[in-house]
Amino acid sequence: MSDRATQKADNADKRAAHLAQMKKKKRGGVPGNRNARRERAVLGPHLKDREQVVKLTGFSYPYLLEAMKEGRFPRARRWGNRNVWLSAEVEQWMASLPLSPLTNVNADPAEKETA
């Protein structure tokens, strides 16, 4: 085999090894790899993590932090190295929000028909 053919075969092997390594990184990497995507622990149905609370409430996390400091939102609890909220407390907070006023609603249905 010529030097050129050997070089092409080596380059193909290097490419294949590189692609295999990239696939491994996409799947979460090898243990101990700092750049590997961390597997998220599955929370029970009674706990909500930060992303879930932000999505559920529609408020940004900095707003929720300020509200927790002021006592206007339930405080988070530590679970390992993460903040979690009890679902019941978040739902209770949401239920305690003031009702929206009804506007453009007439009390008398007869007036609605004549309008």
N, C-alpha and C positions, 0 to 999 in steps of 0.2 A: 504494500500500500504506500502511496506517495505521501510526502509531507503535507501536501495540500489536503488530501483526503483525510488524513489523520487529524489535521487541525479542524476541518469541518465536523468530524465526528465528535471531537472534544467540545466544540462550541454547541453542538446539538445536545450533548449530555449536560453541559452547564445550564442551557436554557431550560431543559426538562427539570433539573434540580431546583432552579429558581422558581419555576411555575408551581412545583410541588410545595415549596416553602411558602409561597404566597397563598396557596389554597389552605395550608395549615393555619396561617395567620387569620384568614377569614373565618375559620371555624372556631377560633378562640385561642389558637396558639398552643404552645407547650407549657407545662407547669413551670412556674418561675419566670416566665417571660413577662417583663414589665409592660410591654406594649400590647399584651394579649387582652382581648375584650373580656371583662369580668362577667362571670355568670351572675345574674341577679337571683338572689334568694326569693323563693316564692313566699309571698305574704299570705297569711290566713285571711279569711273573708272579713274578719273584724278589724283588720289593720289596713291603713292606706299610706302609701309612701308619698314623697314630695310631688312627683309627677302626677299621681292620681288626684291628690288634693288640689293642685293647681288646675287640672282639667275639670274637676268636679265643681269647684267654686267659680272658675272663670277669672280669678285674681292672680296677679303675678306673685312669685315667691317673695320678692322684697316687700310687697304690700302685706302679705300674710305675716312676715316676720315683724313688721311694725305693729300690726294688729295684735299679735301675740304679746309683744312688749307692753302694749297699752291695755291688755286684758280684754280685747274685743273679739278674739278668736281663740279657740282651744289651744293650749300649749302642746307641743310635740313631745313625744317620749323617745328615749334612746333605745334602739334595738340593735345591738352590736355597734357598728360605727355609723348607723343611719338614724334619721329622724322619721318617726312614724306617728300617725294619729289613729285614735280609735274611731272607727266608722260611726259609732253611735254618737260620739261627741260632735263630729263634723255635721252629721245629719240633724242633730238637735240645734246646732248653731244656725243651720240653714232654715230650719223650721221657725226659729225665733226672729228671723228677719222681718221687717215691717212689710205689710201688704201694700201693693201698689194701689194708688187711688184710681177709682174708675172715673174716667173722663168721658164726656160726650154721651152719657147714659141718662136718658130721661126716665123718671120714676113712673110716669103715666103713659101706658102704651097707646092711649087715644091720641096724645100729642104727637107721637111718632108717626102715626098714620096721616095726620093732617100736614105734616111738614114736608 
